[in-house]
Amino acid sequence: MERKPILQFQGEHKESLYWGTYRPHVYLGIRARTPKSLIAGLMWIGIKDGQYHLRHVCQDSDDLKTYGWIDHNGRDYGRQVLVDHGLKLTTSFLKAKGHGSGYGGDWTVRVEAENEKSTLDEAEWMATNLFFYISDEEGNGLSIGQEDFIFMDKMVLTFGSRTDVGDWKLYLSSEDNLETHYTGIRTLHMHNLTELLLGDLSVHARRSGRLQLSDTSEQSPNIFFFQISAKLPFKMDVAFISGTHLKGSEVQERIESLTGTLLSSRLGEKQKEFEEKYTRSFYLAEEVESESTLVGKAAISNLLGGIGYFYGQSKIALPRGFILDNGNNFVLYWPSELFTAVPSRSFFPRGFLWDEGFHQLLLWRWDIGICLDILGHWLDLINEDGWIPREQILGAEALSKVPEEFVLQHPTNGNPPTLFLVIHDLVRGVKGNKFSITETKEISEFLSRAFVRLEAWIQWFNTTQSGKDPYTYYWHGRDNMTTRELNPKGCRLITSHHLVCNWSYQQCTNKSSAWQALVRQPIRYALASRIDRH
């Protein structure tokens, strides 16, 4: 099978999703959907049990009281609340395409820091240290914004240039009294940013006795860390402006629209739009109790806010006993990109094949364009045998969160094909005229392009995951001493006929006709509908 992508998600759709909060493994992380991106994020110093701790990567051991998105539309707006032992941070993300913007537009982050009511001594919170960073995975050099690095209402933190977005600048804006410091580092390794920042803080603390960055930079740095310190409460805006080299790009106007009072207004409008879409998307015409509404909004927001972009090569295990000349017991899959939701930001911040089917049962009701894009990325990972690696560990950042024994992907392992649940819903929606004409066309075109991959996937199950009777499937390699392992670690083949029955809304039996009714017939129906309509 040729490894050509499903070429449907290009043009305006692709650019509209270029930037986003696509680094779900950190508390706040921004990147573009490109293999070598500018990446940005937030760190801060928290206090736990009287000890200072640097927060960055989502970890259960941080013991935050709460963190998560309370609003997120999946495209250009999100708001989350984090409470770290008395320190409350509210982060808002907004993306905009202004006149003169570079590819993908501009974006801004607002951080509001305050002292949550707690039993902690307020004196501990007299000064809070936040760290905002930006780095270039391509290795392009960044420049410090100004020699005299003293904050006065608004300042350029850093600037640079890339082929995708052109010249760009990063601005800091606030009405509060902020103290700022920086450090610039050159490295092509982005999975250990926490350690890099800690290293600079530690060295300078030993020399000066102060917990602050060194205000120095290596030659041609591709990472800048910025320390922003202030007394609580305070608020700051960090705005990324692209295409600053273009004539008539209205840079100043775009800065104003992404900071201060204008930003406050835009965030309020986006929040209102999110609430209206939530009610509309899930048909909440009747009164729903407020607690249930909050839970529902948090559920869809964290699903959307947990979408990430990953790029790299999976490690595919060789058959037992096979070793390459270089000593490796694996081969590399082709370089792949994946746009996907993740099961857990702290524990599983990467793509899992069968989880994604369940994610999309909710997501298609919110944004069919994002849903189809994600399905397309997963189907683009299918190989010539019809196999899709069940767990996607792509890139150094993703790899850093996975124990070594779970890195290798085994071609004998399959995940239950939950993506067909989504296909089933989409086809049923087309048949029931639940989509607009435009959406119906998009769905039909997608299924037409995806059909070869879907059929190859079915055949892989039929030939490798079969049971004793035709068109049945069972769980190979499962521990027969327990009934409590739905997804046991290390099981060899994990497709179950009984699970498939449940997933297909009780339509699947161990007869060929039912399997085809679930998978082949709906797809062909959609294709026929496309032909009839056009």
C-alpha positions in Angstrom: 0.0 0.0 0.0 1.3 3.4 -0.9 2.0 5.6 2.1 0.3 8.7 0.7 -1.7 11.0 3.1 -5.4 11.5 2.8 -5.1 14.8 0.9 -8.3 16.4 2.1 -7.2 18.6 5.0 -5.3 21.4 3.2 -5.8 25.0 2.4 -7.8 27.2 4.8 -8.6 24.2 7.1 -4.9 23.4 7.6 -3.9 27.0 8.2 -6.7 27.5 10.7 -5.4 24.7 12.9 -1.7 25.5 12.5 -1.1 26.9 16.0 -2.6 25.5 19.1 -2.2 24.1 22.6 -0.8 21.0 21.0 1.7 19.9 23.8 -0.7 18.3 26.2 2.0 16.8 28.4 2.9 20.2 29.9 0.6 22.4 31.9 0.6 25.0 29.1 2.3 24.3 25.8 1.9 25.8 22.4 3.3 24.6 19.0 2.4 24.5 15.3 1.4 21.5 13.3 4.8 21.1 11.6 7.6 18.6 12.4 10.1 21.4 13.4 8.1 24.1 15.1 8.5 27.1 17.4 7.3 25.8 20.8 6.3 27.8 23.8 5.2 27.1 27.3 4.8 28.2 30.9 6.7 27.1 34.0 6.4 28.4 37.6 7.8 27.9 41.0 5.4 26.3 43.5 5.7 25.6 47.2 4.8 22.2 48.6 5.6 21.1 52.1 7.8 24.2 52.5 9.9 23.2 49.6 10.2 25.0 46.2 9.3 23.0 43.1 9.5 23.9 39.4 6.3 23.0 37.6 6.2 22.3 33.9 5.3 18.8 32.9 2.0 17.4 34.0 2.7 15.0 36.9 0.4 13.5 39.5 3.2 13.8 42.0 3.0 17.6 41.8 -0.2 17.1 43.8 -2.0 20.1 42.3 -5.4 20.7 43.8 -6.8 21.1 40.3 -5.7 21.7 36.7 -7.6 21.5 33.5 -9.4 23.4 30.8 -12.7 24.8 31.7 -13.3 26.3 28.2 -11.7 25.1 24.9 -13.1 25.2 21.4 -10.4 23.1 19.8 -9.4 25.9 17.3 -8.6 29.3 18.6 -9.6 29.7 22.3 -9.0 28.0 25.6 -9.1 28.8 29.3 -7.8 26.6 32.2 -7.4 26.9 35.9 -4.5 25.5 37.9 -4.3 25.6 41.7 -0.9 24.7 43.2 -1.0 24.7 47.0 -2.5 28.1 47.3 -1.2 29.6 44.1 -4.1 30.0 41.5 -3.2 30.5 37.9 -5.7 31.1 35.1 -4.3 30.8 31.6 -6.1 31.9 28.5 -5.1 31.1 24.9 -6.4 33.1 21.9 -5.5 32.8 18.3 -6.2 35.4 15.6 -5.5 36.0 11.9 -5.0 39.7 11.5 -4.1 41.8 8.4 -0.5 41.1 7.6 -0.1 38.0 9.8 2.2 35.3 8.7 1.0 31.7 8.0 -1.3 30.5 10.8 -1.8 33.9 12.3 -0.9 35.3 15.7 -1.6 34.0 19.2 -1.5 35.3 22.8 -1.4 33.9 26.3 -2.9 35.6 29.3 -1.7 34.5 32.7 -3.6 35.7 35.9 -1.9 34.8 39.1 -3.5 35.1 42.5 -3.5 33.7 46.0 -6.3 31.2 46.5 -7.7 31.3 50.0 -5.7 28.8 52.0 -4.1 28.2 55.3 -0.6 29.0 53.9 1.2 32.0 55.2 0.5 34.8 52.8 4.1 36.0 53.3 5.2 33.0 51.2 3.3 34.5 48.2 4.7 38.0 48.3 6.6 37.3 45.1 5.7 34.6 42.6 8.0 33.5 39.8 6.7 32.5 36.4 8.8 31.4 33.4 7.7 31.7 29.8 9.9 30.2 27.1 10.0 30.0 23.4 12.3 27.7 21.4 12.9 26.9 17.7 13.1 23.2 17.0 14.8 23.9 13.6 17.7 25.6 15.4 17.1 29.1 14.0 18.8 31.7 16.2 16.7 34.0 18.4 17.6 37.5 19.5 16.9 39.2 22.8 14.3 41.9 22.5 16.3 44.8 24.1 19.6 45.2 25.8 18.1 47.1 28.7 15.9 44.2 29.9 13.7 46.3 32.2 9.9 46.0 31.9 7.9 49.1 31.3 4.2 48.4 30.4 5.1 46.6 27.2 8.3 45.1 25.8 9.7 42.9 23.1 11.0 39.7 24.7 12.6 38.2 21.7 12.3 38.0 17.9 13.4 35.7 15.1 12.6 34.4 11.6 11.3 31.2 10.0 10.3 30.1 6.6 6.7 29.2 7.7 5.6 32.4 9.5 8.3 34.9 8.4 9.7 37.4 10.9 8.1 37.3 14.3 8.2 39.0 17.7 7.2 38.0 21.2 5.8 40.8 23.4 5.1 41.0 27.1 2.4 43.4 28.3 1.1 44.1 31.8 -0.3 47.0 33.9 1.4 45.5 37.0 4.9 46.0 38.3 6.9 43.1 36.9 10.5 42.2 37.4 12.0 40.4 34.3 15.1 38.3 33.7 16.2 35.9 30.9 18.6 33.3 29.8 19.4 32.1 26.2 20.5 28.6 25.4 21.5 26.8 22.2 20.4 23.1 22.0 18.5 20.9 19.6 17.1 18.8 22.5 13.6 19.9 23.5 12.6 17.1 25.9 14.6 18.4 28.8 13.6 22.0 29.0 12.8 21.8 32.7 16.4 20.6 33.4 17.9 23.4 31.3 16.0 26.0 33.2 16.9 24.5 36.6 20.5 24.4 35.6 20.7 28.1 34.9 18.7 29.0 38.1 21.0 26.7 40.2 24.3 28.1 38.8 23.2 31.7 39.3 21.8 31.1 42.8 25.2 29.7 43.9 26.9 32.7 42.5 24.5 35.5 43.6 22.4 33.9 46.3 19.3 35.0 44.3 16.6 32.8 42.7 16.7 34.4 39.3 17.9 33.8 35.8 21.4 34.9 34.8 20.5 37.6 32.2 23.1 36.0 29.8 22.9 34.2 26.5 24.9 31.7 24.6 25.9 32.4 21.0 23.0 32.2 18.6 20.5 30.7 21.1 17.4 28.9 19.9 15.7 28.9 23.3 14.9 31.8 25.5 13.6 31.5 29.1 12.0 34.6 30.6 11.4 35.0 34.3 8.5 37.2 35.3 8.3 38.0 39.0 5.6 40.0 40.8 3.6 40.3 44.0 0.2 38.6 43.9 -2.2 39.3 42.4 -1.0 40.2 38.9 -1.8 39.6 35.3 0.3 39.5 32.1 -0.2 39.0 28.4 2.4 37.3 26.1 1.6 38.0 22.4 3.2 36.2 19.4 3.1 38.4 16.3 4.0 36.8 12.9 4.8 38.4 9.6 6.3 41.5 11.1 8.5 41.9 8.0 5.6 42.4 5.7 4.7 45.9 4.6 1.3 47.2 5.9 1.2 44.3 8.4 -0.3 46.6 11.0 1.9 45.2 13.8 0.9 47.7 16.4 -2.8 47.2 15.8 -2.4 43.5 16.2 -0.4 43.9 19.4 -3.2 46.1 20.9 -5.9 43.6 19.9 -4.1 40.7 21.6 -3.3 42.5 24.9 -4.9 44.6 27.6 -8.6 45.6 27.5 -9.1 44.6 23.9 -7.9 41.1 24.7 -10.3 41.0 27.7 -13.2 41.8 25.5 -12.2 39.2 22.9 -11.8 36.5 25.6 -15.2 37.4 26.9 -16.7 37.0 23.5 -15.0 33.7 22.9 -16.2 32.4 26.3 -19.8 33.3 25.4 -19.5 31.6 22.0 -18.2 28.5 23.6 -21.1 28.3 26.0 -23.6 28.8 23.2 -22.0 26.2 21.1 -21.9 23.7 24.0 -25.7 24.2 24.4 -26.3 23.9 20.7 -24.0 20.9 20.0 -25.4 18.7 22.7 -29.1 19.8 22.4 -29.4 21.2 25.9 -32.7 23.1 25.2 -34.1 22.1 28.6 -32.7 23.3 31.9 -29.7 21.3 33.2 -28.5 21.6 36.7 -25.4 23.9 37.0 -23.1 21.2 38.4 -23.8 18.9 35.5 -23.2 21.7 33.0 -19.8 22.5 34.6 -18.8 18.8 34.4 -20.0 18.6 30.8 -18.1 21.7 29.7 -15.0 20.5 31.5 -15.3 17.1 29.7 -15.4 18.5 26.2 -12.9 21.2 27.0 -10.3 18.8 28.4 -10.8 16.5 25.4 -10.2 19.4 23.0 -7.4 20.9 25.1 -5.8 17.5 25.2 -5.3 17.3 21.5 -1.7 17.2 20.5 0.5 17.1 17.4 3.4 14.6 17.3 6.1 13.8 14.8 8.6 11.0 14.8 9.2 7.3 14.1 7.7 4.4 16.0 10.0 1.6 17.0 8.7 -1.7 15.7 9.8 -4.9 17.5 11.5 -7.7 15.5 10.3 -11.3 16.0 11.7 -12.8 19.1 15.3 -13.9 18.7 16.1 -11.5 15.8 18.8 -9.0 16.3 20.2 -6.5 13.8 23.9 -6.1 13.1 23.9 -2.9 15.2 22.4 -4.8 18.1 18.9 -3.4 17.9 15.9 -5.6 18.3 13.7 -3.2 16.4 13.3 -1.3 13.1 12.0 2.2 12.7 8.6 3.0 11.1 8.6 5.7 8.5 8.6 9.3 9.8 5.0 10.1 10.7 2.9 12.9 12.1 -0.1 12.4 14.3 -2.8 14.8 15.3 -4.8 13.2 18.1 -6.4 13.5 21.5 -4.7 11.8 24.4 -6.1 9.6 27.2 -4.3 11.5 30.0 -2.1 14.6 30.0 -0.1 13.3 33.0 0.1 9.6 32.4 -0.6 8.9 28.8 0.1 12.1 26.8 0.3 10.4 23.4 -1.9 8.6 20.9 -3.6 5.4 21.7 -5.5 3.7 18.8 -8.5 2.3 20.6 -8.9 5.3 23.0 -9.2 7.5 20.0 -12.3 5.8 18.7 -14.1 6.7 22.0 -12.7 10.2 21.9 -14.1 10.8 18.5 -17.6 9.6 19.5 -17.8 12.9 21.4 -15.7 15.1 19.3 -17.6 14.7 16.0 -20.6 16.2 17.7 -18.5 19.3 18.4 -16.4 19.8 15.3 -16.7 17.4 12.4 -13.6 19.0 10.6 -11.3 18.3 13.5 -12.8 14.8 13.9 -12.1 13.9 10.2 -8.6 15.4 10.4 -7.8 13.2 13.4 -9.2 10.1 11.8 -7.2 10.8 8.6 -4.0 11.1 10.6 -4.5 7.7 12.2 -5.4 6.0 9.0 -2.3 7.4 7.4 -0.3 5.3 9.8 -1.5 2.0 8.3 1.2 -0.2 6.7 1.0 -2.4 3.6 -0.2 -5.3 5.8 -3.2 -3.3 7.1 -1.7 -2.9 10.6 -1.7 0.3 12.6 0.7 0.6 15.6 -1.5 0.7 18.7 0.5 3.2 20.7 2.1 6.2 19.1 5.4 7.4 20.8 6.5 10.0 18.3 9.3 12.4 19.1 11.7 12.9 22.0 9.1 14.7 24.2 6.7 11.8 23.9 9.4 9.2 24.4 10.6 10.9 27.6 7.3 9.9 29.3 7.3 6.2 28.4 9.1 3.4 30.3 11.5 1.6 28.1 9.7 -1.7 28.3 6.6 -0.2 26.6 8.3 1.6 23.7 8.5 -1.2 21.2 5.3 -1.8 19.1 4.6 -5.4 18.1 3.1 -6.1 14.6 1.2 -9.0 16.2 -0.6 -6.7 18.5 -4.0 -5.2 17.5 -6.4 -2.8 19.2 -10.1 -3.2 18.9 -11.2 -1.1 15.8 -13.1 1.5 17.7 -12.6 4.0 14.9 -15.4 2.1 13.1 -17.8 3.3 15.9 -17.2 6.8 14.7 -17.6 5.8 11.0 -20.9 4.1 12.0 -22.1 7.3 13.7 -21.1 9.5 10.8 -22.8 7.3 8.2 -25.9 7.1 10.3 -25.9 10.9 10.6 -25.6 11.3 6.9 -28.4 8.9 6.3 -30.5 10.8 8.9 -29.7 14.2 7.4 -28.2 15.4 10.7 -25.3 17.2 8.9 -25.3 20.3 6.7 -24.8 19.9 3.0 -21.2 21.0 3.4 -20.5 18.6 6.2 -22.2 15.7 4.3 -19.9 16.4 1.4 -16.8 16.5 3.6 -17.8 13.2 5.3 -18.5 11.5 2.0 -15.3 12.7 0.4 -13.3 11.5 3.4 -14.9 8.0 3.4 -14.2 7.8 -0.3 -10.5 8.6 0.2 -10.2 6.4 3.3 -12.0 3.3 1.9 -8.9 1.5 0.8 -7.2 1.9 4.2 -10.4 0.9 6.1 -10.8 -2.2 3.9 -7.1 -3.1 4.4 -7.6 -2.7 8.2 -10.6 -5.1 8.1 -8.6 -7.7 6.2 -5.8 -7.5 8.8 -8.2 -8.4 11.5 -9.7 -11.1 9.4 -6.3 -12.7 8.8 -4.5 -12.1 12.1 -7.1 -11.8 14.8 -9.6 -14.4 13.8 -11.3 -16.8 16.2 -12.2 -20.5 15.7 -15.3 -19.7 13.6 -15.5 -17.5 10.5 -15.7 -13.8 11.2 -15.2 -14.2 15.0 -12.3 -12.6 16.9 -11.0 -13.4 20.3 -8.4 -12.2 22.8 -5.2 -14.0 22.2 -2.5 -14.1 24.9 -4.9 -13.0 27.7 -4.3 -14.2 31.2 -6.8 -17.0 31.6 -6.4 -16.9 35.4 -8.2 -13.6 35.8 -11.4 -11.9 34.6 -10.3 -8.4 35.5 -7.9 -7.5 32.7 -9.7 -5.6 30.0 -6.5 -4.2 28.6 -3.7 -6.1 30.3 -0.1 -5.0 29.9 1.8 -7.1 27.4 -1.1 -9.0 26.0 -0.3 -10.2 22.5 -3.5 -9.8 20.5 -6.3 -7.9 22.1 -9.3 -8.0 19.8 -12.3 -9.6 21.3 -15.4 -10.8 19.5 -17.5 -9.9 22.5 -16.1 -6.4 22.7 -16.7 -5.9 19.0 -20.3 -6.9 19.6 -20.7 -4.3 22.3 -19.0 -1.6 20.3 -21.2 -2.0 17.3 -24.4 -1.2 19.1 -25.2 -4.9 19.4 -25.3 -5.2 15.6 -22.4 -7.5 15.2 -22.7 -11.3 15.5 -20.3 -13.9 14.4 -21.8 -13.9 10.9 -20.1 -12.4 7.9 -23.2 -10.3 6.9 -23.3 -8.5 10.3 -19.6 -7.5 10.1 -20.1 -6.2 6.6 -23.2 -4.3 7.7 -21.1 -2.6 10.4 -18.1 -1.7 8.3 -18.5 -2.0 4.5 -22.1 -1.3 3.9 -22.2 2.1 5.7 -19.1 3.3 3.9 -20.5 2.3 0.5 -23.8 3.9 1.4 -22.0 7.2 2.1 -20.2 7.0 -1.2 -23.4 6.3 -3.0 -25.0 9.3 -1.3 -22.2 11.4 -2.5 -22.8 10.3 -6.0 -26.6 10.8 -5.8 -26.2 14.3 -4.4 -23.7 15.4 -7.0 
